[in-house]
Amino acid sequence: MERSLFNKVILGSALFMLTACSHGAIMTRNDFDNIQTGASVSEIVEQYGDPIRIVDYKDGSQGYEYIERLPIGEQTVVENNYFIVVKNGKVIGKRYNNEEPPAYDEVYEEDPNAIIN
């Protein structure tokens, strides 16, 4: 009986932690493309969660930044940065930036696997 209760507590705690750590929806390129000028920023935040950061611009608008990382295994191979420009609670513009990690030969000055004669 005690063992069963202990297992239930552990399982419940694990489920709680997984739920607490979840980020909700992620913004993808398709989602970003479907955001229309004039859309309410509150709808975007409700659907995709809080942005990774908000930047205030001199003209009174704000930039909401979302990041999508595309991994292969444990390594990120592509990172998409989505910027939504908002003024008075409405989307007035958007842009994105695509980043790829540097090529192998740009990371290392010398090939660490090269055979030295």
N, C-alpha and C positions, 0 to 999 in steps of 0.2 A: 504494500500500500504506500509506504513512504517513498519507494523508488519511483512509482508511477506519478506521484505528486511532484517529485523532483524533476522528472522528465517533462512534465507539463509546464513547470515554471521555466525551465531552460528553453523549451520550444517557444513558449510565449514571449520570453525575453528576446530571443533571436528574431522572431517575426516583428516585434516592436522596433528593434534596431534597424531592420531592413526597411521598414516603412518610414521611419524617421530620417533615414539617410537618402531616400529616393529624391530625385530632383524634379520629378514630374516630366512634362513633355520637353522634348529637345527641338530646337529649331533646325530644320534642314534647308537645303538650297531650294527645294520645291516649296516649302512653307514660306521662305523669304520671298520667292517670286510671286506668291499669291497675296502678299500684303499690298493693299492698294493705298494710294495717296488719299488722305482724308479719313482713313481708318482711325478709330479711337485707340489711343495708347493703352487705356485700361483693358480693352479687349485683348490686346497683344500680350500684356503682362499676365492676364488671367489665363490665356491659352499656353504661353511659353515660359511663364515664370519671370522672376526678376532678372533683369539684364546683368551681365557680369560687371558692368560699370556704366555710369551715366556721366556724360561730359557736358558742361555748360558752355555754350558758345556766346560770343560777344553780341550777336543780334538777338539774344533772348531765347533762341531755340536750344534744344538739348539733343545729344546723340546717345541713343541706347545701343549698347554693344552686346551681341550674343556671339558665342563661339561654338563651332561644331568641329570636333576632332574625329578624324577617320583613322582608326588604328588597324594595324596588321599585327596580331599578337599583342605584345606589350609596347610596341613602338608606334608613335603617331607618324603616319606617312603624309597626311594632308590636314591642314587646319584652315577652316573657313571662318572669317570674321565678318559678321553681318552688322551693319550700322544702320539704324533707323533714326532719321532726323525728325524731331517732334517739336511742334510749337503750338501753344494753347491747347494741349491735350490731343492734338491730331497729327497724323503722319504727313509731313510735307516733302519728304524725300528719303532716299535710301541708297546705300552702296555696299559693296562687299569687297573683301580682300582675300585672296587665296594664297596661302603660304605652304611651301614644301620644304622639308629639311634639306640642308645642303648635301650634295653628292658626297659619296665616300671619300673621293680624292680631295675634296675641299675641306673635309673635317681633319684629316691627317696630313701633315707635311710629308711624311714618308710612309710608305706602306708598311704597317707593322708585321705583315705576313711575308714580306719580301725575304728571299733567301740571300744572305750576304756571302759573297765568294771570298 
